[in-house]
């Protein structure tokens, strides 16, 4: 048997203690609040540092379109880069749309070029401007792939929905009514648009989720029951139509899981609670302001998911400044809140 000297025993003991300390650090990696105040009262509060190594942080932006205001989305991308999200999601209406394929491709290229300046992946969600006719749908599928899909990032699930998931026949009918309504808006304004046949269609508010899409989402939910939180990104609000069984089946599949829904389309902010969950309608990130619909502003949503849940902060683009105290790029020259914009 090999004899162990006192020095060797000391080295072994030190190594064991060091390994134990490393293991404790791996199990509980919270940083130590170190300080130089030896005793007595401390000049700070007693709360522990707000730290969670497993936290997921991402950004959400809203509609660009319905009359995109030049330069706003570029500023939003730079502001999101300052915030350093792990990924970026949205609620659709990324391009204006057209019936001409070459124009559609040019619009997508413009959006892609700007989105690619983000330093985090941007997950695309389709809105009515992006998908509401056969030409737009084909362009999306050829350029971007599936119109609805899911992504799991760490222990957070993102369900990206297509709320223009109509039959081809119905899609064609709605698309023509929409074109007619847009012409009315161009000549007589958005108040007149609100009185058009298109604006009064249930589909204008609620969109459509097909049975096939609902089945896909239910399967994605069933395959990811261990996630901490699920986020659903949709352009329109299919739950606004209580008869839409396809949407209700997705809610039922989520059951008691924690989830949050983000949507857009109306260009004004709104928070509602449904089935005990947050259903949040975003305003715009460069789209036309519609203050008559409610809180109208350019915004980014900042979401942190940690051990305590999902924490949601609405950030007005008008207040996200860089280290010089200015909005990035030419942001100081842009009106980013409808209440601050001069009336035309």
Residue pairs with C-beta under 8 A, 6 or more apart in sequence:
4 12
29 53
30 48
30 49
30 51
30 53
31 49
31 51
33 48
33 49
35 42
37 43
52 306
52 307
54 154
54 155
54 306
54 307
55 304
55 305
55 306
55 307
56 86
56 153
56 154
56 155
56 156
56 304
56 305
56 306
57 84
57 85
57 86
57 302
57 303
57 304
57 305
58 85
58 86
58 87
58 88
58 89
58 120
58 153
58 303
59 80
59 83
59 85
59 87
59 88
59 89
59 120
59 300
59 301
59 302
59 303
60 88
60 89
60 90
60 91
60 233
60 262
60 282
60 300
60 301
60 303
61 73
61 76
61 80
61 88
61 90
61 91
61 282
61 285
61 299
61 300
61 301
62 90
62 91
62 264
62 267
62 282
62 283
62 284
62 285
62 287
62 299
63 91
63 92
63 93
63 127
63 264
63 265
63 267
63 282
63 284
63 285
63 286
63 287
64 72
64 73
64 93
64 94
64 95
64 111
64 284
64 285
64 286
64 287
65 93
65 94
65 95
65 96
65 97
65 127
65 129
65 287
65 288
66 93
66 129
66 267
66 287
66 288
67 287
67 288
68 96
68 286
68 287
68 288
69 286
69 287
69 288
69 334
71 329
71 330
71 331
71 333
71 334
72 285
72 286
72 298
72 317
72 334
72 336
73 111
73 114
73 285
73 286
74 114
74 117
74 329
75 317
75 327
75 328
75 329
75 330
75 331
75 334
75 336
76 285
76 286
76 298
76 300
76 317
77 114
77 115
77 117
77 118
78 117
78 322
78 328
78 329
78 331
79 300
79 315
79 317
79 320
79 327
79 328
79 331
80 88
80 118
80 120
80 300
81 117
81 118
81 119
82 320
82 322
82 328
83 300
83 302
83 320
84 119
84 120
85 120
85 302
86 120
86 153
87 120
87 121
87 122
87 123
87 153
88 118
88 120
88 121
88 122
88 123
89 122
89 123
89 125
89 158
89 160
89 231
89 233
89 262
90 122
90 123
90 124
90 125
90 233
90 264
90 285
91 125
91 127
91 233
91 234
91 235
91 262
91 263
91 264
91 265
91 282
92 125
92 126
92 127
92 128
92 129
92 130
92 163
92 233
92 234
92 235
92 264
92 265
93 127
93 128
93 129
93 130
93 235
93 264
93 265
93 287
94 111
94 124
94 125
94 126
94 127
94 129
94 130
95 104
95 107
95 108
95 110
95 111
95 129
95 130
96 107
96 129
97 104
97 107
97 128
97 129
97 130
97 132
97 133
97 136
98 104
98 107
98 135
98 136
99 133
99 135
99 179
100 135
101 135
101 138
101 139
104 135
104 136
104 139
105 139
105 143
108 139
108 143
108 144
115 122
123 151
123 158
123 160
123 233
124 144
124 160
125 160
125 161
125 233
125 234
125 235
126 140
126 147
126 162
126 164
126 235
127 163
127 164
127 235
127 236
127 264
127 265
128 163
128 164
128 178
128 207
128 235
128 236
128 265
130 136
130 140
130 164
131 137
131 140
131 147
131 162
131 164
132 164
132 171
132 174
132 175
132 178
133 171
133 172
133 175
134 168
134 171
134 172
134 175
137 147
137 164
137 171
140 147
141 147
147 162
147 164
147 165
148 160
148 161
148 162
148 165
148 213
148 216
148 217
149 160
150 157
150 158
150 159
150 160
150 216
150 217
150 220
150 224
151 157
151 158
151 160
152 158
152 224
152 227
155 226
155 227
155 228
155 229
156 227
156 228
156 229
156 230
156 231
156 305
157 220
157 221
157 224
157 227
157 229
157 230
157 231
158 230
158 231
158 232
158 233
159 217
159 220
159 221
159 230
159 231
159 232
159 233
159 250
160 233
161 209
161 213
161 217
161 232
161 233
161 234
161 235
162 209
162 213
163 206
163 207
163 208
163 209
163 234
163 235
163 236
163 237
163 238
164 171
164 207
164 208
164 235
164 236
165 207
165 208
165 209
165 210
165 213
166 174
166 203
166 208
166 210
170 203
170 208
174 198
174 201
174 203
177 196
177 197
177 198
177 201
178 198
180 196
180 197
180 198
181 193
181 196
181 197
181 198
181 199
182 193
184 192
184 193
184 196
185 192
185 193
190 288
190 290
193 199
198 204
202 241
204 236
205 236
205 237
205 240
205 241
205 265
206 236
206 237
206 238
206 239
206 240
206 241
206 244
207 234
207 235
207 236
207 237
207 238
208 238
208 244
209 238
209 244
209 246
209 247
209 250
210 246
211 246
213 246
214 246
214 247
214 249
214 250
217 250
217 253
218 249
218 250
218 253
221 230
221 250
221 253
221 254
221 257
222 253
224 230
225 257
227 257
228 258
228 305
229 258
229 259
229 260
229 305
229 309
229 310
230 254
230 257
230 258
230 259
230 260
231 259
231 260
231 261
231 262
231 303
231 310
232 250
232 259
232 260
232 261
232 262
233 262
233 263
234 261
234 262
234 263
235 263
235 264
235 265
236 263
236 265
237 263
237 265
237 279
237 281
238 244
238 246
238 247
239 247
239 248
239 251
239 274
239 279
241 247
251 275
258 277
258 309
258 310
259 277
260 277
260 278
260 279
260 280
260 303
260 310
260 312
261 274
261 277
261 278
261 279
261 280
262 280
262 281
262 282
262 301
263 279
263 280
263 281
263 282
264 281
264 282
264 284
265 281
266 281
266 290
266 293
266 294
267 283
267 284
267 287
267 288
267 289
267 290
267 293
267 296
268 281
268 283
268 290
268 291
268 293
268 294
268 295
268 296
269 280
269 281
269 282
269 283
269 294
269 295
269 296
269 297
269 299
269 314
270 280
270 281
270 294
270 295
271 278
271 279
271 280
271 281
272 278
272 279
272 280
272 281
273 279
278 312
280 301
280 312
282 299
282 301
283 295
283 296
283 297
283 298
283 299
284 296
284 297
284 298
284 299
285 298
285 299
285 300
285 317
286 298
289 296
289 297
289 338
289 341
290 296
291 338
291 339
296 337
296 338
296 339
297 316
297 317
297 318
297 336
297 337
297 338
297 339
298 316
298 317
298 318
298 336
298 337
299 314
299 315
299 316
299 317
300 315
300 317
300 320
301 312
301 313
301 314
301 315
302 312
302 313
302 315
303 310
303 311
303 312
303 313
304 310
304 311
304 313
305 311
316 336
316 337
317 327
317 331
317 336
318 327
318 336
318 337
318 340
320 327
321 327
322 328
326 332
327 334
327 336
335 341
335 342
